[in-house]
Amino acid sequence: MVLCAVRKQLLVSSRCGAWAGPLLRKSSRIHDFNQEEIREKLQAFPGGSIDLLKQESGVAVLTVNNPSRMNAFSGTMMVELEEKVSQLESWTGGKGLIVRGAGGTFCSGSDLNAVRAISNPQDGMKMCMFMQNTLTRLLRLPLISVALVEGRALGGGAELTTACDFRLMVPGSIIQFVHKHMGLVPGWGGAARLVHIVGSPSALKLLAGAVKVGPELSLQIGLTDGVLEAPQQHKGDDTGTALRQAEDWISRYTTGAAPVIQAVKKVVLSGRELPLYEALRTEKDVFGTVWGGPANLQALASKPKHK
Ligand SMILES: CC[C@@H](C(=O)O)C(=O)SCCNC(=O)CCNC(=O)[C@H](O)C(C)(C)COP(=O)(O)OP(=O)(O)OC[C@H]1O[C@@H](n2cnc3c(N)ncnc32)[C@H](O)[C@@H]1OP(=O)(O)O
C-alpha cells in the first residue's frame, strides 16, 4: 500500500517534469480514513503543545512540549504535530529539522490518560493511522532531520525518533520500545522504520526484549548517529547545551543552498523507498531542478577545486 501511494505520487511528479513535492501528500496518504473525525476525537484530550521555530539558518526546531507528563502526546498535540508537519512541507527555505522534547527529556509516548479513554480497538486504530500518516510525512519532509534525545524516549517517543533521518543522544539518555510491557506493538510505523535503521535481528531484540538502549549500545547497533557531550551551560552563552551541539552537528549537512539540500534529501528518500527503476526516474527529475540553477552556476563560475 505504501508503495502504491509512493508510485502514484511519482507518476504525478514525472508527468510534471519536476519534483512535485513531498512523496506523500495528504491526498495520497497510506491509510484512507476520515481525518476530520479523528481530529475531532483527539481534540477531546487536551494538554501540552508542539512548538515550531523556523530559524534564519534554515534549520527548524520542533519541540514536544508537555513536561509535566514527560512530554507524553495528548490528543491535541497529535493534531498540532500534523499541522506543524504541514507547515514544514511548504517551507521553501528549509534545510534541516531538529526534533526534541522540552525540559530535558524527549517524549514518553502517548498520554496514558488519553490511551485509557480510547482503549477500544476502533479508536485505537484511528489514532494509530493518524500518527502513522503524520510520522511518515515527517520522515518524508525534504529536510534533513535529527531527533535530539535527552532523558527518555519511550513507546511512541521511541517511534518518533525513528521518523527522523538521524538520532543524537546525550550521555545517560535512553531509547526504549516499551510496547511489549504495555501488551502492544508499535503502531506509529516505528517497527517498520526500526527494521530499516538497525536491521531485523536487532529490531526483533529491541522490541521483543523492550531493551533500554543507552548511547553506547545505540551506537553499536546503528540506531544512533552520534553521542553528544554532557550538556554544560557556559557563562553567558548556550554553546554547551544539547540543542547547540545538535545544531553544530546538523550544520555540516545543511550548509549550502536550500534547493540543493532539499534535492539531496529527495534523491536519498526515493532511493530508500522506491524500486530502482522508479528511483532512477525520480533522481533524473530532481537533478533537473538543480542543473543550471543558481547554486550550480555560481559553483561553475568560481572554478572550484575539491582538494
Ligand atoms: C506503547 C505504545 C504507545 C502508543 O502506541 O500509544 C505509547 O506510547 S503508551 C505510553 C508508553 N509510555 C509509558 O508507559 C511511560 C510511563 N511512564 C514512565 O515510565 C515514567 O513516568 C517515566 C517516563 C520513566 C518517568 O519516570 P519518573 O522520572 O520517575 O517521573 P514520573 O513517573 O513521576 O513522571 C512524571 C509525571 O509524568 C507522568 N507521565 C509520564 N509519562 C506519561 C505518559 N506516557 N502519559 C501520561 N502521564 C505520563 C507521570 O504519571 C507523572 O505524573 P504525576 O504522577 O501526575 O506527577
The ligand as an SDF file (V2000), in Angstrom:
LIG
                    3D

 56 58  0  0  0  0  0  0  0  0999 V2000
    3.1920    1.7170   23.8680 C   0  0  0  0  0  0  0  0  0  0  0  0
    2.6210    2.3940   22.7380 C   0  0  0  0  0  0  0  0  0  0  0  0
    2.2850    3.7250   22.8220 C   0  0  0  0  0  0  0  0  0  0  0  0
    1.2020    4.0420   21.9060 C   0  0  0  0  0  0  0  0  0  0  0  0
    1.1770    3.4500   20.8020 O   0  0  0  0  0  0  0  0  0  0  0  0
    0.3430    4.8410   22.1830 O   0  0  0  0  0  0  0  0  0  0  0  0
    2.6100    4.5080   23.9880 C   0  0  0  0  0  0  0  0  0  0  0  0
    3.4050    5.3540   23.8420 O   0  0  0  0  0  0  0  0  0  0  0  0
    1.8730    4.1940   25.5010 S   0  0  0  0  0  0  0  0  0  0  0  0
    2.8420    5.1090   26.6410 C   0  0  0  0  0  0  0  0  0  0  0  0
    4.1820    4.4890   26.8930 C   0  0  0  0  0  0  0  0  0  0  0  0
    4.8770    5.2200   27.9020 N   0  0  0  0  0  0  0  0  0  0  0  0
    4.8010    4.8810   29.1740 C   0  0  0  0  0  0  0  0  0  0  0  0
    4.2100    3.8910   29.5500 O   0  0  0  0  0  0  0  0  0  0  0  0
    5.5070    5.8110   30.1720 C   0  0  0  0  0  0  0  0  0  0  0  0
    5.1100    5.5170   31.6040 C   0  0  0  0  0  0  0  0  0  0  0  0
    5.8280    6.3860   32.4880 N   0  0  0  0  0  0  0  0  0  0  0  0
    7.0410    6.0810   32.9780 C   0  0  0  0  0  0  0  0  0  0  0  0
    7.6030    5.0480   32.7050 O   0  0  0  0  0  0  0  0  0  0  0  0
    7.6540    7.1160   33.8930 C   0  0  0  0  0  0  0  0  0  0  0  0
    6.7130    8.0910   34.2190 O   0  0  0  0  0  0  0  0  0  0  0  0
    8.8890    7.8020   33.2520 C   0  0  0  0  0  0  0  0  0  0  0  0
    8.5730    8.4180   31.8820 C   0  0  0  0  0  0  0  0  0  0  0  0
   10.0510    6.7970   33.1130 C   0  0  0  0  0  0  0  0  0  0  0  0
    9.3750    8.9550   34.1470 C   0  0  0  0  0  0  0  0  0  0  0  0
    9.5920    8.4640   35.4570 O   0  0  0  0  0  0  0  0  0  0  0  0
    9.9690    9.4770   36.6130 P   0  0  0  0  0  0  0  0  0  0  0  0
   11.1710   10.2550   36.2180 O   0  0  0  0  0  0  0  0  0  0  0  0
   10.0330    8.6880   37.8580 O   0  0  0  0  0  0  0  0  0  0  0  0
    8.7620   10.5390   36.6470 O   0  0  0  0  0  0  0  0  0  0  0  0
    7.2350   10.2530   36.9820 P   0  0  0  0  0  0  0  0  0  0  0  0
    6.8730    8.8520   36.7390 O   0  0  0  0  0  0  0  0  0  0  0  0
    6.9440   10.8390   38.2990 O   0  0  0  0  0  0  0  0  0  0  0  0
    6.5450   11.1030   35.8250 O   0  0  0  0  0  0  0  0  0  0  0  0
    6.2830   12.4760   35.9660 C   0  0  0  0  0  0  0  0  0  0  0  0
    4.8460   12.6790   35.5940 C   0  0  0  0  0  0  0  0  0  0  0  0
    4.6920   12.3660   34.2200 O   0  0  0  0  0  0  0  0  0  0  0  0
    3.5870   11.4870   34.0600 C   0  0  0  0  0  0  0  0  0  0  0  0
    3.7870   10.6810   32.8580 N   0  0  0  0  0  0  0  0  0  0  0  0
    4.9170   10.1330   32.4100 C   0  0  0  0  0  0  0  0  0  0  0  0
    4.6800    9.5030   31.2680 N   0  0  0  0  0  0  0  0  0  0  0  0
    3.3830    9.6370   30.9820 C   0  0  0  0  0  0  0  0  0  0  0  0
    2.5480    9.1880   29.9300 C   0  0  0  0  0  0  0  0  0  0  0  0
    3.0350    8.4820   28.8950 N   0  0  0  0  0  0  0  0  0  0  0  0
    1.2460    9.5330   29.9610 N   0  0  0  0  0  0  0  0  0  0  0  0
    0.7300   10.2770   30.9500 C   0  0  0  0  0  0  0  0  0  0  0  0
    1.4820   10.7220   32.0030 N   0  0  0  0  0  0  0  0  0  0  0  0
    2.7790   10.4090   31.9970 C   0  0  0  0  0  0  0  0  0  0  0  0
    3.6250   10.6550   35.3310 C   0  0  0  0  0  0  0  0  0  0  0  0
    2.3980    9.9960   35.5120 O   0  0  0  0  0  0  0  0  0  0  0  0
    3.9100   11.7300   36.3550 C   0  0  0  0  0  0  0  0  0  0  0  0
    2.7080   12.4320   36.5910 O   0  0  0  0  0  0  0  0  0  0  0  0
    2.2390   12.7490   38.0950 P   0  0  0  0  0  0  0  0  0  0  0  0
    2.1130   11.4230   38.7660 O   0  0  0  0  0  0  0  0  0  0  0  0
    0.9460   13.4690   37.9250 O   0  0  0  0  0  0  0  0  0  0  0  0
    3.3320   13.5930   38.6680 O   0  0  0  0  0  0  0  0  0  0  0  0
  1  2  1  0
  2  3  1  0
  3  4  1  0
  3  7  1  0
  4  5  2  0
  4  6  1  0
  7  8  2  0
  7  9  1  0
  9 10  1  0
 10 11  1  0
 11 12  1  0
 12 13  1  0
 13 14  2  0
 13 15  1  0
 15 16  1  0
 16 17  1  0
 17 18  1  0
 18 19  2  0
 18 20  1  0
 20 21  1  0
 20 22  1  0
 22 23  1  0
 22 24  1  0
 22 25  1  0
 25 26  1  0
 26 27  1  0
 27 28  2  0
 27 29  1  0
 27 30  1  0
 30 31  1  0
 31 32  2  0
 31 33  1  0
 31 34  1  0
 34 35  1  0
 35 36  1  0
 36 37  1  0
 36 51  1  0
 37 38  1  0
 38 39  1  0
 38 49  1  0
 39 40  1  0
 39 48  1  0
 40 41  2  0
 41 42  1  0
 42 43  1  0
 42 48  2  0
 43 44  1  0
 43 45  2  0
 45 46  1  0
 46 47  2  0
 47 48  1  0
 49 50  1  0
 49 51  1  0
 51 52  1  0
 52 53  1  0
 53 54  2  0
 53 55  1  0
 53 56  1  0
M  END
$$$$
